[in-house]
Amino acid sequence: MGLSYSKGTSLLLSAPRRVGKSSFAKKMLNLAEANGWKTMYLDLQGIYAESEFVKLIKKELIPSKWWNKAGEAFLKLLESIKLNVGNIDSNIWRNNTYAKIKQLIEKEDKILIVIDELTIYLNHLLAQEKGKEKVEFFLEWLRNIRQTTKVRWIFCSSVGIENFTAMHQLSKHLNDLHSFLIDAFTELEAKDFITRLKVDEKTQFSEDNIQYILNKLVWYLPFFIQIIVEEINHIIVTENKQLSNDTIDKAYNHLVSDSHFNTWDERLKEYGDLEDNAREMLKQCASPEGVSREGFLAILTSKEGDLEIRKLETVVSKLLKMLQNDGYIIANNGNYIFRSPLLRDFWHRRFIL
């Protein structure tokens, strides 16, 4: 990709969870620094309030040395940013504070800022009093900086940003971003990755072993590959087993019975009023042959008999897009199936058996 963001593009990293969005973004920061850019990484996981976001910005700016040329003027402006609203009207505090932050970063020519776990932070804001107002202000502030300064941004989150903005009619605030897709490994990359993972000397994978693993996984997410290799290695070392297809099968079955995929279950809470129907659709996808769009519509019609067919069609369309964006399902020969057999078998054991 090189330094294409130097041409004025800010990126929205588009990929399901566990594909490696954060790792990719950090590599871009390192590449930017090597080319003389000033950089900042803001992880918003655990940030619940506007004041906490402002505190994080201040914490990252002080050691960044951006202010070397600006000197005292920069430090005075930084110190003037108040963390607490106090007796000030919240709107006045918000406008003043964010205007000062913009002032601090807008004068530099080459700045790259990564904001990670953006959607998690936006959900925290949304749950507060006047939450929608806070979210809209924040997103519009970011958009204004992108359009009026030379600062470049990379946004990523383990919870789908596109789904969040679509659900809350906020997509217009992100429509200037360039969506950059990060996909899972190719088969060749996955094979190479397995050979590089650290395992016990008893665990030496043959080409046939590796192919058998990949045939079971189908979707080569680095995380999925890593946990099954770790489980295979654990079984060989602790149970004194030989590496075989049976050992690989046992590791696979352990994983689909374990808690590794709980976050895929928990994140459906972010679907709000659509959660129940999303869960119903995923239950139907847990069969290997999958379900057609018409099949989903029939299932939801029987479940939501009081809804007009047109409204149900809208619900199905929206959920199909959301579930595909988040990496749960994929279209296959006219039907929708789980993108990962590993996730499908977890879902079947957890919610159907």
C-alpha positions as MATLAB code, in Angstrom:
seq = 'MGLSYSKGTSLLLSAPRRVGKSSFAKKMLNLAEANGWKTMYLDLQGIYAESEFVKLIKKELIPSKWWNKAGEAFLKLLESIKLNVGNIDSNIWRNNTYAKIKQLIEKEDKILIVIDELTIYLNHLLAQEKGKEKVEFFLEWLRNIRQTTKVRWIFCSSVGIENFTAMHQLSKHLNDLHSFLIDAFTELEAKDFITRLKVDEKTQFSEDNIQYILNKLVWYLPFFIQIIVEEINHIIVTENKQLSNDTIDKAYNHLVSDSHFNTWDERLKEYGDLEDNAREMLKQCASPEGVSREGFLAILTSKEGDLEIRKLETVVSKLLKMLQNDGYIIANNGNYIFRSPLLRDFWHRRFIL';
ca = [
       0.000    0.000    0.000;
       2.930    2.323    0.623;
       2.213    5.821    1.872;
      -0.911    6.388   -0.176;
      -2.470    8.278    2.714;
       0.018   11.055    1.942;
      -2.233   11.919   -1.012;
      -4.968   13.080    1.343;
      -6.883    9.888    2.008;
      -8.135    8.834    5.422;
      -8.961    5.157    5.817;
     -11.746    3.144    7.363;
     -10.355   -0.349    7.859;
     -13.107   -2.732    6.878;
     -12.831   -6.313    8.126;
     -14.460   -8.733   10.573;
     -12.986   -9.073   14.043;
      -9.701  -10.948   14.492;
      -8.480  -10.294   10.951;
      -5.716   -7.977   12.153;
      -7.003   -4.421   11.678;
      -5.159   -3.051   14.708;
      -1.902   -4.758   13.738;
      -2.177   -3.363   10.210;
      -2.864    0.146   11.529;
       0.168    0.006   13.830;
       2.375   -1.085   10.938;
       1.143    1.942    9.002;
       2.115    4.163   11.937;
       5.619    2.682   11.931;
       5.879    3.209    8.182;
       4.691    6.792    8.547;
       7.232    7.529   11.280;
      10.001    6.100    9.112;
       8.976    8.605    6.449;
       9.061   11.604    8.769;
       5.402   11.764    9.789;
       4.201   12.620   13.298;
       1.914    9.863   14.572;
      -0.534    9.089   17.339;
      -2.362    5.900   18.336;
      -5.598    6.314   20.314;
      -7.157    3.128   21.706;
     -10.693    4.017   22.802;
     -11.476    0.710   24.466;
     -12.196    1.571   28.076;
     -12.965    5.214   27.247;
     -16.516    5.949   28.374;
     -16.902    9.723   28.431;
     -15.914   12.809   26.472;
     -13.683   13.986   29.301;
     -11.816   10.650   29.214;
     -11.240   11.046   25.480;
      -9.854   14.552   26.042;
      -7.614   13.230   28.837;
      -6.287   10.532   26.481;
      -5.514   13.114   23.787;
      -3.598   15.250   26.288;
      -1.727   12.226   27.609;
      -0.615   11.241   24.095;
       0.276   14.756   22.971;
       2.616   15.656   25.841;
       5.339   13.065   25.082;
       4.817   13.237   21.320;
       7.233   16.172   20.797;
       4.915   17.651   18.205;
       5.310   20.910   20.056;
       9.080   21.238   19.595;
       8.697   24.019   17.019;
       5.569   25.567   18.565;
       7.178   25.683   22.004;
       5.459   27.554   24.833;
       2.404   28.491   22.780;
       1.607   24.824   22.249;
       2.033   23.945   25.922;
      -0.121   26.854   27.091;
      -2.894   25.839   24.738;
      -2.604   22.226   25.870;
      -2.746   23.219   29.530;
      -5.811   25.396   28.906;
      -7.881   22.352   27.931;
     -10.075   21.484   30.899;
     -10.987   17.870   31.545;
     -14.167   18.533   33.507;
     -17.213   20.513   32.460;
     -17.689   21.920   35.958;
     -20.226   24.755   35.987;
     -19.752   25.451   32.271;
     -22.585   24.619   29.891;
     -21.709   21.233   28.377;
     -22.171   22.493   24.812;
     -19.847   25.436   25.428;
     -17.253   23.142   27.025;
     -17.516   20.714   24.123;
     -17.152   23.408   21.455;
     -14.224   25.114   23.200;
     -12.389   21.898   24.055;
     -12.604   20.277   20.654;
     -11.716   23.565   18.934;
      -8.507   23.712   20.995;
      -7.616   20.105   20.176;
      -8.061   20.908   16.511;
      -5.773   23.916   16.937;
      -3.092   21.717   18.457;
      -2.892   19.348   15.530;
      -3.959   21.328   12.480;
      -0.737   23.266   11.857;
       1.453   20.244   11.187;
       1.838   19.062    7.594;
       2.322   15.323    8.024;
       0.285   13.759   10.810;
      -1.246   10.288   10.902;
      -3.626    9.432   13.756;
      -5.075    5.967   14.316;
      -8.289    5.681   16.312;
      -8.904    2.103   17.405;
     -12.142    0.701   18.876;
     -14.084    3.717   17.637;
     -17.464    1.966   17.656;
     -17.076    0.803   21.245;
     -16.534    4.425   22.316;
     -19.482    5.638   20.233;
     -21.717    3.028   21.858;
     -20.634    4.253   25.296;
     -21.514    7.820   24.320;
     -24.824    6.759   22.819;
     -25.922    5.141   26.091;
     -25.558    8.444   27.960;
     -27.975   11.322   28.366;
     -28.115   13.206   25.043;
     -25.990   10.385   23.644;
     -27.012   10.809   20.006;
     -26.065   14.495   20.207;
     -22.615   13.632   21.606;
     -21.983   10.986   18.953;
     -23.018   13.299   16.113;
     -20.857   16.116   17.445;
     -17.816   13.861   17.734;
     -18.199   12.356   14.274;
     -18.811   15.754   12.685;
     -15.770   17.189   14.507;
     -13.607   14.422   13.069;
     -15.074   15.000    9.615;
     -14.374   18.727    9.856;
     -10.728   18.074   10.740;
     -10.376   15.675    7.826;
     -11.768   18.251    5.421;
     -10.025   21.383    6.697;
      -6.579   20.174    7.804;
      -3.769   17.963    6.503;
      -4.217   15.435    9.300;
      -4.771   11.887    8.020;
      -6.668    9.253    9.959;
      -7.086    5.492   10.114;
     -10.202    4.253   11.903;
     -10.711    0.681   13.038;
     -12.819   -1.231   15.529;
     -13.602   -4.808   16.496;
     -17.282   -3.835   16.271;
     -18.434   -2.865   12.771;
     -18.361    0.906   12.249;
     -20.471    0.708    9.089;
     -23.188   -1.246   10.932;
     -23.249    1.259   13.793;
     -23.557    4.322   11.572;
     -26.190    2.668    9.360;
     -28.308    1.639   12.375;
     -28.292    5.168   13.786;
     -28.534    7.093   10.502;
     -25.027    8.525   10.868;
     -23.383    7.262    7.673;
     -23.101   10.769    6.234;
     -20.389   11.562    8.780;
     -18.097    8.887    7.325;
     -18.846    9.081    3.610;
     -15.575   10.899    2.869;
     -13.492    7.983    4.166;
     -11.856    5.443    1.887;
     -12.900    1.927    2.931;
      -9.862   -0.348    2.898;
     -10.625   -4.070    3.039;
      -8.350   -6.370    5.052;
      -9.050   -9.986    4.230;
      -8.047  -13.288    5.793;
      -4.911  -15.124    4.688;
      -4.711  -16.821    1.321;
      -4.014  -20.561    1.479;
      -0.335  -19.964    0.748;
      -0.087  -17.304    3.467;
      -1.928  -19.549    5.922;
       0.466  -22.427    5.292;
       3.452  -20.168    5.812;
       1.899  -18.746    9.004;
       1.474  -22.230   10.499;
       5.126  -23.070    9.871;
       6.165  -19.897   11.710;
       4.119  -20.463   14.854;
       6.065  -21.552   17.899;
       5.278  -25.133   18.934;
       6.939  -27.933   20.885;
       9.536  -30.041   19.089;
       7.076  -32.963   19.257;
       4.636  -30.941   17.141;
       6.085  -30.906   13.650;
       3.491  -30.347   10.938;
       3.764  -32.182    7.644;
       2.252  -30.692    4.500;
      -0.639  -33.154    4.840;
      -1.231  -32.060    8.451;
      -1.307  -28.397    7.428;
      -3.683  -29.071    4.542;
      -5.993  -31.024    6.846;
      -6.100  -28.103    9.286;
      -6.875  -25.621    6.520;
      -9.579  -27.868    5.085;
     -11.316  -27.788    8.449;
     -10.957  -24.027    8.918;
     -11.890  -22.901    5.360;
     -11.630  -19.244    6.434;
      -8.007  -18.513    7.279;
      -8.188  -15.880    9.996;
      -4.831  -15.570   11.809;
      -6.597  -15.915   15.168;
      -8.412  -19.102   14.149;
      -5.191  -20.639   12.856;
      -3.312  -19.644   15.991;
      -5.798  -21.097   18.479;
      -6.158  -24.438   16.691;
      -2.377  -24.843   16.406;
      -2.024  -23.977   20.104;
      -4.711  -26.529   20.993;
      -3.074  -29.229   18.855;
       0.270  -28.513   20.495;
      -1.316  -28.599   23.972;
      -2.881  -32.017   23.343;
       0.375  -33.481   21.986;
       2.440  -32.185   24.915;
       0.046  -32.800   27.830;
      -1.540  -36.053   26.634;
       1.555  -37.441   24.911;
      -0.363  -37.880   21.650;
       1.033  -38.256   18.165;
       0.230  -35.644   15.538;
      -2.514  -37.089   13.352;
      -5.855  -36.191   11.828;
      -7.510  -37.574   14.971;
      -5.439  -35.188   17.101;
      -6.421  -32.283   14.869;
     -10.088  -33.306   15.090;
      -9.857  -33.467   18.867;
      -8.344  -29.982   19.014;
     -11.075  -28.665   16.727;
     -13.810  -30.186   18.904;
     -12.259  -28.699   22.028;
     -12.327  -25.245   20.435;
     -15.989  -25.325   19.417;
     -16.858  -26.334   22.993;
     -14.733  -23.595   24.559;
     -15.151  -19.879   25.256;
     -12.914  -18.567   22.450;
     -15.939  -17.432   20.454;
     -18.005  -15.862   23.239;
     -17.314  -12.393   21.852;
     -19.086  -13.369   18.610;
     -22.145  -14.095   20.737;
     -21.815  -11.026   22.965;
     -21.349   -8.529   20.145;
     -24.867   -9.261   18.836;
     -26.106   -7.087   21.688;
     -24.834   -4.172   19.584;
     -27.633   -4.977   17.105;
     -30.208   -3.486   19.472;
     -33.796   -4.230   18.442;
     -32.502   -6.453   15.635;
     -30.649   -8.827   17.977;
     -33.408  -11.447   18.313;
     -33.929  -11.711   14.571;
     -30.165  -11.814   13.975;
     -29.894  -14.739   16.370;
     -32.763  -16.544   14.661;
     -31.099  -16.123   11.273;
     -27.766  -17.403   12.602;
     -29.428  -20.475   14.102;
     -30.790  -21.297   10.668;
     -27.330  -20.795    9.131;
     -25.843  -23.386   11.462;
     -26.739  -26.143    8.994;
     -24.016  -26.835    6.369;
     -26.355  -26.118    3.440;
     -27.392  -22.720    4.808;
     -30.566  -20.731    4.102;
     -31.778  -18.638    1.177;
     -33.000  -15.059    1.466;
     -36.543  -16.327    0.893;
     -36.003  -18.884    3.640;
     -35.041  -16.154    6.106;
     -38.102  -14.158    5.109;
     -40.370  -17.165    5.693;
     -38.806  -17.856    9.097;
     -39.176  -14.253   10.271;
     -42.714  -14.082    8.871;
     -43.730  -17.001   11.096;
     -41.931  -15.387   14.035;
     -43.083  -11.797   13.469;
     -46.530  -12.388   12.028;
     -47.784   -8.910   12.937;
     -45.188   -7.126   10.767;
     -45.909   -6.145    7.186;
     -44.030   -8.201    4.594;
     -42.369   -5.030    3.299;
     -40.985   -4.235    6.737;
     -39.748   -7.815    7.136;
     -37.984   -7.587    3.787;
     -36.219   -4.458    5.034;
     -35.221   -6.234    8.256;
     -33.845   -9.232    6.339;
     -31.909   -6.988    3.926;
     -30.419   -4.970    6.762;
     -29.443   -8.027    8.801;
     -27.918   -9.841    5.843;
     -25.687   -6.840    5.216;
     -24.781   -6.460    8.894;
     -24.031  -10.140    9.446;
     -21.871  -10.243    6.329;
     -20.014   -7.052    7.318;
     -19.249   -8.546   10.710;
     -17.944  -11.815    9.271;
     -20.671  -14.158   10.484;
     -22.085  -15.262    7.141;
     -21.297  -15.320    3.441;
     -23.376  -15.906    0.304;
     -22.790  -19.334   -1.237;
     -24.659  -20.661   -4.295;
     -27.833  -18.733   -3.521;
     -27.811  -19.524    0.200;
     -26.188  -17.906    3.218;
     -23.852  -19.989    5.366;
     -21.487  -19.324    8.249;
     -18.258  -17.977    6.822;
     -16.276  -20.122    9.248;
     -17.100  -23.797    9.916;
     -15.377  -23.303   13.289;
     -17.811  -20.527   14.213;
     -20.731  -22.472   12.719;
     -19.990  -25.556   14.834;
     -19.551  -23.406   17.948;
     -22.935  -21.831   17.244;
     -24.568  -25.215   16.709;
     -23.245  -26.603   19.986;
     -23.998  -23.472   22.003;
     -27.458  -22.601   20.723;
     -28.988  -25.627   19.010;
     -27.862  -28.888   20.612;
];
